[in-house]
């Protein structure tokens, strides 16, 4: 599959690796998001050593790395290196000008040799000012952050760039599936999310149905146990983290509700919940306009379409799937899939707002709102955002399909809801918008944002 996006990350890496002074880079992020591919696309063709570590004893790791280094320094692997300091010191002294050393899956090396970050720090410091470049990369976000972001870490403050590689935006999925309609692209994104490797695996199948059944639902599928592998990379207590994700995926969104289902006090899950947020697996939502520090109104949801799909549809049906009932389970999933797609579309609609011009204005970050209206009745609004000058409020409704004839009615309802907001008098004007994933046509209707509109800006 072609290499998509990462223009900024690639530019930053290229600039650093072309610098006459030495540089140290750290890349980290969720597995399968393209860290290794980014490095392979960016590294110079000459004098670059790209080494992928694995879970082996330190002596075997050094032997493998020495073999890779021999491609740049002739005879490097003819010597047995008793420790990491000896190996890396020789690399620093004998590597040609402009050489680059990439240590991919660096946490595997550090687990087998805890002294390695300190040794690497000494090598990086000694090479400062000389044209020698070092890159460490890994999928364990917890460990990678600990290596470079903790003030007590040996490598703290050494990085020229610390690049977090996240899933790609929705707009790029059309490049991976060029023959898909916008609605089909939404279906793909609702399952695979923005993870390039998932896209690549799915392109090997003729239909989305076939890809889902073989890759995710089948017990032998490559992605059947993917959430477990993600948690192993970063969480100490996999059982608790998996339980929290499962409860959120099945509709528990308040901290108190999640804790009650686990049979624990809410205070006991605040730390694992915070960790899941740091890993971009869970997002904490607060109503538009609410105080960020307020916890009572907070709702928690899964941050990723793939995780949401897996914990909603796969996890509850694992027993049936183990009994070779893939087709039966998939038929059940298809009946509820539109609800899942609607949730994904609503999130994409909100994400697109700051990148769109709506009613001739630019807008800030959009959120949804829930709470009590002036009448004390409960009320929800899908999309709310403030204009750049703070004078206008945008309120929006998100629909998978909105008929042209119902648009004006929806906008009238939005105006009524906006008037009932407890903070309505803060704004001089209210603009309404409808986000529809259907094709329309809406050319004669103002402030209707379609799926292609969102797809165009989310890149």
C-alpha positions in Angstrom: 0.0 0.0 0.0 1.2 3.5 -0.7 2.6 5.7 2.0 0.0 8.3 3.1 0.3 11.7 4.9 3.0 12.2 7.6 4.3 15.2 5.7 5.2 17.2 8.8 6.8 14.2 10.6 8.8 13.3 7.5 9.9 16.9 7.0 11.1 17.1 10.6 13.0 13.9 10.4 14.6 14.8 7.0 15.8 18.2 8.3 17.3 16.6 11.4 19.0 13.8 9.5 20.5 16.3 7.0 21.9 18.5 9.8 25.7 18.8 9.9 25.3 18.5 13.7 24.3 15.2 15.4 20.7 14.7 16.3 18.7 12.4 18.5 15.0 11.6 17.7 12.3 9.7 19.5 9.3 8.2 17.7 6.5 6.5 19.6 2.8 5.7 19.2 0.2 3.0 19.0 1.2 -0.2 17.2 0.5 -0.5 13.4 0.2 3.2 12.9 3.2 3.4 10.5 6.2 4.4 12.7 8.5 1.9 11.0 7.2 2.7 7.5 7.8 6.4 8.2 11.4 5.7 9.1 12.0 3.5 6.1 10.5 6.2 3.8 12.7 8.9 5.4 16.1 7.3 6.1 18.9 8.1 3.7 19.9 5.4 1.3 23.5 5.5 2.4 25.1 5.0 5.8 21.9 4.2 7.6 21.4 1.2 10.0 17.8 0.2 10.6 17.6 -2.4 13.4 14.4 -4.0 14.7 14.8 -5.4 18.2 13.0 -8.4 19.5 12.5 -10.2 22.8 15.9 -11.9 23.1 18.8 -12.0 25.6 21.1 -9.0 25.4 24.1 -10.9 24.0 22.0 -12.1 21.1 20.6 -8.6 20.6 24.1 -7.1 20.4 25.2 -9.8 17.9 22.2 -9.0 15.6 22.8 -5.3 15.9 26.5 -5.7 15.1 25.6 -7.7 12.0 23.4 -4.8 10.8 26.1 -2.2 11.6 28.5 -4.2 9.4 26.6 -2.9 6.4 28.0 0.5 7.2 31.3 -0.4 9.0 33.1 -3.3 7.3 34.0 -6.1 9.7 32.0 -4.6 12.6 30.4 -8.0 13.3 33.7 -9.9 13.4 34.2 -8.9 17.0 32.3 -10.1 20.0 31.0 -7.2 22.1 30.9 -8.0 25.8 28.5 -5.2 26.6 26.4 -2.3 25.1 29.0 0.4 26.0 31.7 -1.3 24.0 29.5 -1.8 21.0 28.0 1.7 20.9 31.3 3.4 21.6 32.9 1.7 18.6 29.9 2.8 16.5 30.3 6.4 17.6 34.1 6.4 16.8 34.0 4.4 13.5 30.7 5.3 11.9 31.1 7.5 8.8 30.1 11.2 8.8 26.3 11.5 8.6 25.6 7.9 9.6 22.2 7.2 11.2 21.4 4.5 13.7 17.8 3.5 14.2 16.8 1.3 17.1 13.2 0.2 16.4 11.2 -1.5 19.2 13.7 0.1 21.6 11.8 -1.0 24.7 12.7 -4.7 23.9 16.4 -3.7 24.2 15.8 -1.8 27.4 14.0 -4.6 29.0 16.8 -7.0 28.5 19.4 -4.3 29.3 18.1 -1.7 31.7 21.4 0.1 31.6 21.1 0.8 27.9 19.3 4.2 28.1 22.1 5.6 30.3 24.7 4.2 27.9 22.9 5.7 24.9 22.7 9.0 26.7 26.5 9.0 27.1 27.0 8.2 23.4 24.6 10.9 22.3 26.3 13.5 24.5 29.7 12.4 23.2 28.6 12.7 19.6 27.0 16.1 20.1 28.3 18.5 17.4 29.4 15.7 15.1 27.3 14.5 12.2 26.0 11.3 13.8 22.3 10.7 14.2 20.4 8.3 16.5 16.7 7.4 16.4 14.8 5.3 18.9 11.3 4.1 18.2 8.7 1.9 19.9 5.1 1.0 20.4 5.1 0.9 24.2 4.0 4.5 24.7 4.5 4.1 28.5 8.1 3.1 28.2 9.0 5.5 25.3 7.6 8.4 27.2 9.5 7.3 30.3 12.8 7.3 28.3 12.6 10.9 27.0 9.8 12.8 28.8 10.4 12.0 32.5 12.8 14.6 34.0 14.6 11.7 35.8 15.2 9.7 32.6 18.8 9.6 31.2 17.7 10.7 27.8 15.5 13.6 29.0 16.2 16.8 27.1 18.4 15.1 24.4 15.8 14.8 21.7 15.8 17.2 18.8 12.3 15.9 18.0 9.8 13.8 19.9 7.2 12.6 17.4 4.0 10.9 18.4 2.7 8.9 15.5 -1.1 8.7 15.7 -3.8 7.1 13.5 -4.5 8.9 10.2 -7.5 11.2 9.6 -10.7 10.0 8.0 -10.0 11.7 4.7 -7.0 9.5 3.9 -9.0 6.3 3.9 -10.3 7.1 0.4 -6.7 6.8 -0.9 -6.5 3.3 0.5 -9.9 2.3 -1.0 -10.0 4.4 -4.1 -13.1 2.7 -5.6 -15.2 3.2 -2.4 -18.0 5.7 -2.4 -18.0 8.2 0.5 -20.6 6.1 2.3 -18.4 3.0 1.8 -15.4 4.9 3.1 -17.3 5.8 6.2 -18.1 2.1 6.7 -14.5 1.2 6.4 -13.4 3.9 8.8 -16.1 2.8 11.3 -14.3 -0.5 11.5 -10.6 0.1 10.8 -10.3 3.6 12.2 -7.2 5.5 11.0 -4.7 2.7 11.4 -2.8 2.2 8.1 -1.9 -1.4 8.7 -5.5 -2.3 9.2 -6.3 -0.7 5.9 -3.5 -2.6 4.2 -4.8 -5.9 5.5 -8.4 -5.1 4.5 -7.4 -4.3 0.9 -6.4 -7.9 0.4 -10.1 -8.9 0.5 -12.7 -8.3 -2.2 -15.4 -7.1 0.2 -15.6 -5.4 3.6 -17.8 -8.2 4.8 -15.2 -10.8 4.0 -12.3 -8.7 5.5 -14.2 -8.2 8.8 -15.1 -11.9 9.2 -11.6 -13.1 8.3 -9.4 -10.5 10.1 -11.5 -9.6 13.2 -14.2 -12.2 13.9 -12.4 -15.4 13.1 -10.4 -16.6 16.1 -7.4 -17.1 13.8 -7.7 -13.6 12.4 -4.7 -11.3 12.6 -6.8 -8.7 14.5 -8.9 -11.0 16.6 -6.9 -10.3 19.7 -5.6 -6.9 18.7 -6.8 -5.0 21.8 -5.0 -7.4 24.1 -1.7 -6.8 22.3 -2.3 -3.1 22.5 -2.8 -3.3 26.3 0.2 -5.6 26.8 2.4 -2.9 25.3 1.3 -0.3 27.9 -0.8 -1.4 30.8 0.4 -3.2 33.9 -3.1 -4.6 34.8 -4.5 -5.9 31.5 -7.6 -7.4 33.1 -8.7 -4.2 34.7 -8.0 -2.1 31.6 -9.8 -4.5 29.3 -12.8 -4.6 31.7 -13.0 -0.8 31.7 -12.8 -0.7 27.9 -15.4 -3.5 27.6 -17.9 -1.7 29.8 -17.5 1.6 27.9 -17.9 -0.2 24.6 -21.1 -1.7 25.9 -22.7 1.5 26.9 -21.3 2.5 30.4 -20.1 6.1 30.1 -20.0 7.5 33.6 -17.2 6.8 36.0 -19.6 5.9 38.8 -21.4 3.4 36.6 -18.2 1.8 35.4 -17.0 1.4 39.0 -20.3 0.0 40.2 -20.2 -2.6 37.4 -16.7 -3.6 38.5 -17.8 -3.7 42.1 -15.2 -1.1 43.1 -15.2 2.5 44.4 -14.8 5.1 41.7 -11.6 6.4 43.3 -9.9 3.0 42.6 -10.3 3.3 38.8 -9.3 7.0 38.3 -5.6 6.1 37.7 -6.2 3.4 35.1 -8.8 5.6 33.5 -6.3 8.4 33.3 -3.7 6.1 31.8 -6.2 4.9 29.1 -6.8 8.6 28.3 -3.0 9.2 28.0 -2.7 6.3 25.6 -5.6 7.8 23.4 -7.7 4.7 24.0 -10.4 6.6 26.0 -11.6 10.1 25.8 -13.3 12.1 28.5 -16.1 14.3 27.3 -17.6 17.3 29.1 -20.6 19.3 27.8 -19.8 22.4 25.7 -19.1 25.3 27.9 -18.6 23.3 31.1 -15.6 23.7 33.3 -12.8 21.3 32.3 -12.2 20.5 36.0 -15.8 19.4 36.6 -16.0 15.7 36.9 -19.7 15.1 37.7 -20.9 15.7 34.1 -18.0 13.8 32.5 -18.7 10.9 30.1 -16.1 8.5 28.8 -16.1 6.9 25.4 -13.7 4.8 23.3 -11.4 7.1 21.3 -11.0 4.8 18.3 -13.5 3.3 15.9 -11.7 -0.1 15.8 -11.7 -0.4 19.6 -15.3 0.6 19.8 -16.3 -1.9 17.1 -14.3 -4.7 18.8 -15.6 -4.1 22.4 -19.1 -3.6 21.1 -19.4 -6.6 18.8 -16.5 -9.0 19.2 -15.8 -9.1 23.0 -19.4 -10.0 23.9 -19.5 -12.8 21.3 -16.2 -14.4 21.8 -17.6 -17.7 23.0 -19.8 -18.0 19.9 -16.9 -17.1 17.7 -14.7 -19.8 19.2 -17.4 -22.3 18.3 -17.1 -21.5 14.6 -20.2 -19.3 14.5 -18.6 -16.4 12.7 -21.3 -16.1 10.1 -24.1 -16.1 12.7 -22.4 -13.4 14.8 -21.7 -11.3 11.7 -25.4 -11.3 10.8 -26.2 -10.0 14.2 -23.5 -7.3 13.9 -24.9 -6.1 10.6 -28.3 -5.4 12.2 -26.7 -3.0 14.7 -23.9 -1.7 12.5 -25.8 1.4 11.5 -25.9 2.6 15.1 -22.1 2.2 15.4 -21.6 4.1 12.1 -23.8 6.9 13.3 -21.7 7.3 16.4 -18.5 7.4 14.2 -20.1 9.9 11.9 -21.2 12.2 14.8 -17.6 12.2 16.1 -16.2 13.0 12.6 -18.8 15.8 12.2 -17.6 17.5 15.4 -14.0 17.0 14.5 -14.5 18.7 11.1 -16.0 21.9 12.5 -12.8 23.9 13.2 -11.7 23.1 9.6 -14.9 24.2 7.9 -16.3 27.6 7.0 -20.0 27.4 8.1 -22.4 30.4 7.7 -19.4 32.4 6.5 -17.5 32.0 9.7 -14.7 30.0 11.2 -15.3 28.0 14.4 -13.5 26.7 17.4 -13.4 23.1 18.7 -16.8 21.5 18.6 -18.4 19.5 21.4 -21.7 18.1 22.1 -23.9 19.3 25.0 -26.2 17.6 27.4 -27.9 18.8 30.5 -31.0 20.6 31.7 -32.6 23.3 29.6 -34.1 26.5 31.1 -37.3 24.5 31.5 -35.4 21.9 33.6 -36.1 19.3 30.9 -33.1 17.2 29.8 -31.8 18.2 26.4 -28.9 17.1 24.1 -27.3 18.8 21.1 -25.0 16.9 18.8 -22.6 19.8 17.8 -21.9 23.1 19.5 -19.0 25.5 18.7 -18.2 29.2 19.2 -17.2 31.5 16.4 -13.7 32.9 16.3 -14.8 36.3 17.7 -16.9 34.6 20.5 -20.1 36.4 19.4 -21.9 33.6 17.6 -22.9 30.1 18.7 -23.2 27.2 16.2 -25.6 24.4 17.0 -25.8 21.3 14.8 -27.7 18.1 14.3 -25.9 15.0 12.9 -27.8 12.5 10.8 -26.8 9.5 8.8 -29.5 10.5 6.3 -31.5 13.7 6.3 -34.1 14.3 3.6 -34.1 17.7 2.0 -37.7 18.3 3.1 -36.8 17.8 6.8 -33.8 20.2 6.9 -35.8 23.3 7.7 -37.6 21.5 10.4 -34.4 20.3 12.0 -33.0 23.8 11.9 -36.1 25.2 13.6 -35.8 22.6 16.4 -32.1 23.6 16.8 -33.1 27.2 17.2 -35.6 26.2 19.9 -33.0 24.1 21.7 -30.5 27.0 21.5 -33.0 29.4 23.0 -33.5 26.9 25.9 -29.7 26.7 26.8 -28.9 28.1 30.2 -26.1 30.2 28.7 -28.0 31.3 25.5 -27.7 35.0 26.4 -23.9 34.9 26.1 -24.2 35.1 22.3 -25.5 37.7 20.0 -26.4 35.2 17.3 -27.1 31.5 16.7 -26.3 29.7 13.5 -27.7 26.2 12.8 -26.2 23.4 10.7 -27.2 19.9 9.7 -24.5 17.3 9.1 -25.8 14.5 6.8 -23.9 11.5 5.6 -26.4 11.0 2.7 -25.9 12.3 -0.8 -28.6 14.9 -0.8 -28.8 16.9 -3.0 -28.6 19.9 -0.7 -27.2 22.5 -3.1 -30.1 24.9 -2.5 -30.1 24.5 1.3 -27.8 26.6 3.5 -25.5 25.2 6.1 -25.8 21.5 5.3 -22.5 19.7 5.7 -22.2 16.5 3.8 -19.9 13.4 4.1 -17.7 14.6 1.2 -17.3 17.9 2.9 -16.1 16.3 6.0 -13.9 13.8 4.1 -12.3 16.7 2.2 -11.2 18.6 5.3 -10.1 15.7 7.6 -6.7 15.2 6.1 
